[in-house]
């Protein structure tokens, strides 16, 4: 447990600047870019970054808004499904977000946003991330529709 705590401090998850950055509860390429660290693509870091970016430090049931804590939070933070103790519905950290139903690892999702934002075409993105070009194009369209990549249109259409 001590090792994980020191690793989180090392990569910035527990530092105050990172936490204030994550208070916004949003995903954007600029936000990801500002949090880039040599271990950004570490599986634990990427998962923690996305969970905190999407839900802040106090996640809640997407339907009844009951706060998640204790063992349920541990499962939630691991992207596993949990059952709300109040309303009985099942959900995970991606439920109700743009990543709902995603079959990609968190580090692939972060890479996808960054590569597309920085102007890589979908064929190259697919190659680097080990996904199909069609999947990369589908995600590009999802990000544009959600206005995550406001400037990507200019960069990828040049």
C-alpha positions as CSV (number, residue, x, y, z in Angstrom):
1,X,0.0,0.0,0.0
2,X,2.8,2.4,0.8
3,X,4.4,1.8,-2.6
4,X,1.2,2.7,-4.4
5,X,0.8,5.9,-2.4
6,X,4.4,7.0,-3.2
7,X,3.9,6.2,-6.8
8,X,0.7,8.3,-6.9
9,X,2.6,11.2,-5.3
10,X,5.5,10.7,-7.8
11,X,3.1,10.9,-10.8
12,X,1.2,13.8,-9.4
13,X,-2.2,12.3,-8.7
14,X,-2.2,13.4,-5.0
15,X,-0.4,16.7,-5.4
16,X,-2.7,19.8,-4.9
17,X,-2.1,21.2,-8.4
18,X,-3.3,18.0,-10.0
19,X,-6.3,17.8,-7.7
20,X,-7.3,21.4,-8.5
21,X,-6.9,20.6,-12.2
22,X,-9.3,17.7,-11.7
23,X,-11.9,19.7,-9.8
24,X,-13.4,20.6,-13.2
25,X,-14.7,17.1,-14.0
26,X,-14.1,17.3,-17.7
27,X,-11.9,15.7,-20.3
28,X,-10.1,17.9,-22.8
29,X,-6.9,17.5,-24.8
30,X,-5.5,20.6,-23.1
31,X,-6.2,19.1,-19.7
32,X,-4.6,15.8,-20.6
33,X,-1.6,17.6,-22.2
34,X,-1.1,19.6,-19.0
35,X,-1.0,16.4,-17.0
36,X,1.4,14.5,-19.2
37,X,4.1,12.8,-17.3
38,X,6.5,10.0,-18.3
39,X,4.2,7.5,-16.7
40,X,1.0,8.9,-18.3
41,X,0.5,5.6,-20.2
42,X,0.9,3.4,-17.1
43,X,-2.3,1.5,-16.8
44,X,-3.0,2.5,-13.2
45,X,-2.2,6.2,-13.8
46,X,-4.4,6.3,-16.9
47,X,-7.3,4.7,-15.2
48,X,-7.0,7.0,-12.1
49,X,-6.7,10.0,-14.3
50,X,-9.8,9.2,-16.3
51,X,-11.9,8.3,-13.2
52,X,-10.9,11.5,-11.4
53,X,-11.3,13.6,-14.6
54,X,-14.8,12.3,-15.2
55,X,-16.1,12.2,-11.6
56,X,-13.8,14.3,-9.4
57,X,-12.9,12.9,-6.0
58,X,-16.5,12.3,-5.0
59,X,-18.2,10.1,-7.6
60,X,-21.9,9.3,-7.3
61,X,-24.5,7.0,-8.8
62,X,-25.4,8.5,-12.2
63,X,-29.1,8.0,-11.5
64,X,-29.8,8.8,-7.8
65,X,-26.6,10.7,-7.1
66,X,-25.8,8.7,-4.0
67,X,-22.1,9.1,-3.2
68,X,-19.8,6.1,-3.7
69,X,-17.4,5.2,-1.0
70,X,-15.5,2.4,0.7
71,X,-15.2,-0.9,-1.2
72,X,-17.6,0.3,-3.8
73,X,-15.3,3.2,-4.6
74,X,-12.4,0.8,-4.9
75,X,-14.3,-1.3,-7.5
76,X,-15.5,1.8,-9.3
77,X,-12.0,3.2,-9.5
78,X,-10.9,-0.2,-11.1
79,X,-13.7,0.4,-13.8
80,X,-15.7,-2.6,-12.5
81,X,-19.4,-2.6,-12.3
82,X,-21.0,-1.8,-8.9
83,X,-24.6,-1.8,-7.7
84,X,-26.0,1.3,-6.1
85,X,-27.1,0.6,-2.6
86,X,-29.9,3.1,-2.9
87,X,-31.5,2.6,-6.3
88,X,-30.1,-0.9,-7.2
89,X,-28.8,0.1,-10.6
90,X,-25.6,-1.3,-12.0
91,X,-22.9,1.0,-13.4
92,X,-19.2,1.7,-13.8
93,X,-17.0,4.8,-14.1
94,X,-17.8,5.1,-17.8
95,X,-21.6,4.8,-17.5
96,X,-23.2,8.0,-18.8
97,X,-20.0,9.4,-20.2
98,X,-18.6,9.6,-23.7
99,X,-16.6,6.4,-22.9
100,X,-19.7,4.4,-22.1
101,X,-19.4,1.0,-23.7
102,X,-15.8,1.6,-24.7
103,X,-13.8,-1.6,-25.1
104,X,-10.5,0.2,-25.0
105,X,-8.0,0.5,-22.1
106,X,-7.8,3.9,-20.4
107,X,-4.3,4.5,-21.8
108,X,-5.7,3.8,-25.3
109,X,-8.4,6.3,-24.7
110,X,-5.9,9.0,-23.5
111,X,-3.7,8.2,-26.5
112,X,-6.6,8.4,-28.8
113,X,-7.5,11.9,-27.6
114,X,-3.9,13.1,-27.7
115,X,-3.0,11.6,-31.1
116,X,-6.1,13.0,-32.8
117,X,-5.8,16.4,-31.1
118,X,-2.2,16.7,-32.3
119,X,-3.2,16.1,-35.9
120,X,-2.4,12.4,-36.5
121,X,-4.8,10.9,-39.1
122,X,-7.0,8.1,-38.0
123,X,-5.0,5.4,-39.9
124,X,-1.8,6.3,-38.0
125,X,-3.7,6.5,-34.7
126,X,-5.2,3.1,-35.3
127,X,-1.8,1.7,-36.0
128,X,-0.2,3.1,-32.9
129,X,-3.0,2.1,-30.6
130,X,-3.7,-1.4,-32.1
131,X,-7.3,-0.6,-33.1
132,X,-9.0,-0.6,-36.4
133,X,-9.0,2.6,-38.6
134,X,-12.8,2.4,-38.5
135,X,-12.7,2.5,-34.7
136,X,-10.4,5.4,-34.7
137,X,-12.7,7.3,-37.1
138,X,-15.7,6.5,-35.0
139,X,-14.0,7.9,-31.9
140,X,-12.9,11.0,-33.8
141,X,-16.6,11.6,-34.7
142,X,-17.7,10.9,-31.1
143,X,-15.1,13.4,-29.7
144,X,-16.1,16.1,-32.3
145,X,-19.8,15.5,-31.5
146,X,-19.1,15.9,-27.8
147,X,-16.9,19.0,-28.6
148,X,-13.9,17.5,-26.9
149,X,-11.8,18.2,-29.9
150,X,-12.9,21.7,-31.0
151,X,-9.7,22.4,-32.8
152,X,-9.0,18.9,-34.1
153,X,-11.3,19.5,-37.2
154,X,-8.9,22.2,-38.4
155,X,-5.8,20.0,-37.8
156,X,-7.0,16.8,-39.3
157,X,-8.7,18.3,-42.4
158,X,-5.6,20.2,-43.5
